[in-house]
Amino acid sequence: MTPGLVSTIIPVFNRPAQLREAAQSVLDQDYRPIEVIVVDDGSTDDTFATAQALASAHPEIVRAVTKSNGGPGLAREHCRVLAQG
């Protein structure tokens, strides 16, 4: 755990446009330090590529991970163990 760090987990499945909006909403917040963990839940479109682009654009804040489709609860749990905040 990192003191003061706020972790945001964004589970996503086949929603690249909504992913960009959700991530931008978190990035626009004034509070720091933050981390954003995007977990692609086995999307069949370009959602994971969008997540990777966000991670490349904000490498100090955004991480992109992927897993086989299991639903939002399992996706959140997958990232909970990765979160540092």
C-alpha positions in Angstrom: 0.0 0.0 0.0 1.1 3.5 -0.8 0.0 6.1 1.7 -2.5 8.6 0.3 -2.7 6.8 -3.1 -6.2 6.4 -4.5 -6.8 3.4 -6.8 -9.5 3.4 -9.4 -10.4 0.1 -11.0 -12.3 0.2 -14.3 -13.6 -3.1 -15.5 -14.6 -3.0 -19.2 -16.0 -5.3 -21.8 -16.4 -4.2 -25.5 -16.8 -0.5 -24.6 -13.8 1.5 -25.9 -15.6 4.8 -26.1 -17.0 4.6 -22.6 -13.5 3.4 -21.3 -11.9 6.6 -22.7 -14.6 8.7 -21.0 -14.3 6.9 -17.6 -10.5 7.1 -17.6 -10.6 10.8 -18.6 -13.0 11.5 -15.7 -10.5 10.0 -13.2 -7.5 11.8 -14.8 -9.4 15.1 -14.7 -9.6 15.0 -10.9 -7.4 17.3 -8.9 -6.4 14.8 -6.1 -3.0 13.1 -6.4 -1.5 10.5 -6.1 -3.8 8.2 -8.1 -3.6 5.0 -10.1 -6.0 3.7 -12.6 -6.2 0.0 -13.3 -8.2 -0.9 -16.4 -9.1 -4.5 -16.7 -10.3 -5.7 -20.1 -12.7 -8.6 -19.3 -12.1 -10.6 -22.5 -13.3 -8.1 -25.0 -13.7 -9.1 -28.7 -13.2 -5.6 -30.1 -10.5 -3.0 -29.8 -11.2 -2.3 -26.1 -7.8 -3.7 -24.9 -6.0 -1.7 -27.5 -7.7 1.4 -26.2 -6.7 0.5 -22.6 -3.1 0.0 -23.8 -3.1 3.4 -25.5 -4.3 5.1 -22.3 -1.5 3.3 -20.3 1.0 4.5 -22.9 -0.3 8.1 -22.7 -0.2 8.1 -18.9 2.4 5.5 -17.9 2.8 6.9 -14.4 -0.9 6.5 -13.6 -2.7 4.0 -15.9 -2.1 0.3 -16.1 -3.9 -2.0 -18.5 -4.5 -5.7 -17.8 -6.6 -8.3 -19.5 -8.3 -11.5 -18.4 -10.7 -14.0 -19.9 -14.3 -13.0 -19.7 -15.8 -13.7 -16.2 -18.0 -10.7 -15.5 -17.4 -7.4 -13.7 -17.1 -8.9 -10.2 -14.3 -11.2 -11.2 -12.6 -8.4 -13.2 -12.7 -6.1 -10.2 -11.3 -8.7 -7.9 -8.5 -9.4 -10.4 -7.4 -5.8 -10.1 -8.1 -5.4 -6.4 -5.0 -7.6 -5.7 -3.0 -5.4 -8.0 -4.0 -2.1 -6.5 -1.5 -0.2 -4.4 -3.8 2.3 -2.8 
